[in-house]
Amino acid sequence: AAASTTEAVSAAAEVFTSQTGIKVVISFASSSSLAKQIEHGAPAGVHISANPAWMQYLEERGLLASGSQRLVAANQLVLATSSENPPETGSDVAETLFIALGDDDRLAVGDPAHVPAGLYARQMLEALGLWAELEPRLARAADVRGALALVERGEAPVGIVYLTDLSVSERVTVLELVPADLHEPILYPAAVVAAGDRPEARAFLEFLVGPMGRQAFTDNGFLPPP
């Protein structure tokens, strides 16, 4: 499952196991890493992605059970900063970024080459006309939680992460919400993996899109899918 879903999926799996007796073993990483692992034969029953494009990557290669894709949640981008000494905010996201970054500080992001949060961050920066200027100053992390950790450790004064990521750290707070019209919708599809298509996998997917699965996501700050 995508790294940003760690708490929500762990909570959902715990309830699912208590109800069914079926144990769920979860691997968390960036959506791109997981897609590549599945492509290379890693065992998996259900895959949860933070980006529809990486789910489509698996679909096009025939690696998902036909017709099993479902949306489980949505999310929101934020500018995150240290909760101890947050910088000033500006009149809009672009101004806030420049205030926080100063002349030479770095901006923490998931690697835009493959990490969904980084892809959305790039879309946002391009929409603001800032990509060319800020791209050399990016501190690229292997997944969105890595970007959060850079801000936690003070290695970057600001990062672009998901709103839900802030629930796992008291050292980081929201500097500013990113307007949703600056990037594609942040949607989390889930699907049964073809090689792991068993009744238990289908049961867990149905649980995730049912009331208790959805509750696990909303309890951890996710938005319901459209």
Secondary structure as GFF3:
##gff-version 3
##sequence-region A 1 226
A	DSSP	three_ten_helix	3	5	.	.	.	ID=ss1
A	DSSP	alpha_helix	6	20	.	.	.	ID=ss2
A	DSSP	alpha_helix	31	39	.	.	.	ID=ss3
A	DSSP	beta_strand	46	48	.	.	.	ID=ss4
A	DSSP	alpha_helix	52	60	.	.	.	ID=ss5
A	DSSP	beta_strand	70	75	.	.	.	ID=ss6
A	DSSP	beta_strand	77	82	.	.	.	ID=ss7
A	DSSP	alpha_helix	93	101	.	.	.	ID=ss8
A	DSSP	beta_strand	107	110	.	.	.	ID=ss9
A	DSSP	alpha_helix	116	127	.	.	.	ID=ss10
A	DSSP	alpha_helix	131	134	.	.	.	ID=ss11
A	DSSP	three_ten_helix	135	137	.	.	.	ID=ss12
A	DSSP	beta_strand	138	141	.	.	.	ID=ss13
A	DSSP	alpha_helix	144	152	.	.	.	ID=ss14
A	DSSP	beta_strand	158	162	.	.	.	ID=ss15
A	DSSP	three_ten_helix	163	168	.	.	.	ID=ss16
A	DSSP	beta_strand	172	177	.	.	.	ID=ss17
A	DSSP	three_ten_helix	180	182	.	.	.	ID=ss18
A	DSSP	beta_strand	186	192	.	.	.	ID=ss19
A	DSSP	three_ten_helix	194	196	.	.	.	ID=ss20
A	DSSP	alpha_helix	199	209	.	.	.	ID=ss21
A	DSSP	alpha_helix	211	219	.	.	.	ID=ss22
###
